[in-house]
């Protein structure tokens, strides 16, 4: 299991379109992937779950992946979240 704290740098935060793109990135991997913000933990492959987080730029979240490709999954998600 890999867990990393990442500060969101997307200017629009994770509104509908960026959240959908993140779900697409996460869905490329076999690992179970979760995002945690405050007291909420959601499946990164679920668009409905992602929308409930309401994440904004500058917020720090935890990305957790567990599986054969966990390192690659966390790395790609981090690349996406810090792109401006």
C-alpha positions as CSV (number, residue, x, y, z in Angstrom):
1,X,0.0,0.0,0.0
2,X,1.2,3.5,-0.9
3,X,-0.1,6.7,0.6
4,X,1.0,10.2,-0.4
5,X,-0.2,13.7,0.5
6,X,-0.6,15.9,-2.5
7,X,-1.5,19.6,-2.7
8,X,-4.0,20.3,-5.5
9,X,-2.7,22.8,-8.0
10,X,-5.4,22.6,-10.6
11,X,-6.7,26.1,-10.9
12,X,-10.3,25.0,-11.0
13,X,-9.9,22.4,-8.2
14,X,-11.9,19.2,-8.8
15,X,-15.1,20.5,-10.4
16,X,-17.1,18.2,-12.7
17,X,-14.7,18.0,-15.7
18,X,-11.4,17.8,-13.7
19,X,-13.0,15.2,-11.4
20,X,-14.1,13.1,-14.4
21,X,-10.5,13.3,-15.8
22,X,-9.1,12.1,-12.5
23,X,-11.5,9.2,-12.5
24,X,-10.3,8.3,-16.0
25,X,-6.7,8.4,-14.8
26,X,-7.4,6.2,-11.8
27,X,-9.5,3.8,-13.8
28,X,-6.4,2.9,-15.9
29,X,-5.0,1.0,-12.9
30,X,-5.9,-2.3,-11.3
31,X,-5.1,-1.1,-7.8
32,X,-7.7,0.1,-5.4
33,X,-7.3,3.8,-5.2
34,X,-8.8,6.2,-2.6
35,X,-8.7,9.9,-2.0
36,X,-9.1,11.3,1.5
37,X,-9.9,14.9,2.4
38,X,-10.8,15.9,5.9
39,X,-13.1,13.1,7.3
40,X,-14.1,11.8,3.8
41,X,-12.6,8.8,2.0
42,X,-13.8,8.0,-1.5
43,X,-13.0,5.6,-4.3
44,X,-11.0,7.5,-6.9
45,X,-12.7,5.5,-9.7
46,X,-16.1,6.7,-8.7
47,X,-17.3,10.0,-10.3
48,X,-20.1,10.4,-7.7
49,X,-17.6,9.9,-4.9
50,X,-15.2,12.4,-6.3
51,X,-17.9,15.0,-6.7
52,X,-18.8,14.7,-3.0
53,X,-15.4,15.8,-1.9
54,X,-15.7,19.3,-3.5
55,X,-12.0,19.8,-3.6
56,X,-10.5,23.2,-4.4
57,X,-7.1,24.4,-5.5
58,X,-4.6,24.7,-2.7
59,X,-6.2,21.9,-0.7
60,X,-4.0,18.9,0.5
61,X,-5.4,15.4,0.1
62,X,-4.2,11.9,0.7
63,X,-4.0,9.5,-2.2
64,X,-3.9,5.9,-1.2
65,X,-3.4,3.0,-3.6
66,X,-3.2,-0.8,-2.9
67,X,-2.3,-3.3,-5.6
68,X,0.3,-4.4,-8.2
69,X,0.5,-1.0,-9.9
70,X,0.1,1.2,-6.8
71,X,3.3,3.2,-7.3
72,X,2.5,4.0,-10.9
73,X,-1.1,4.9,-10.0
74,X,-0.2,7.3,-7.2
75,X,2.5,8.9,-9.5
76,X,0.1,9.5,-12.4
77,X,-2.6,10.9,-10.1
78,X,0.0,13.3,-8.5
79,X,1.1,14.4,-12.0
80,X,-2.5,15.2,-12.8
81,X,-3.3,17.0,-9.6
82,X,-0.3,19.3,-9.7
83,X,-0.6,20.3,-13.3
84,X,-1.7,23.9,-13.6
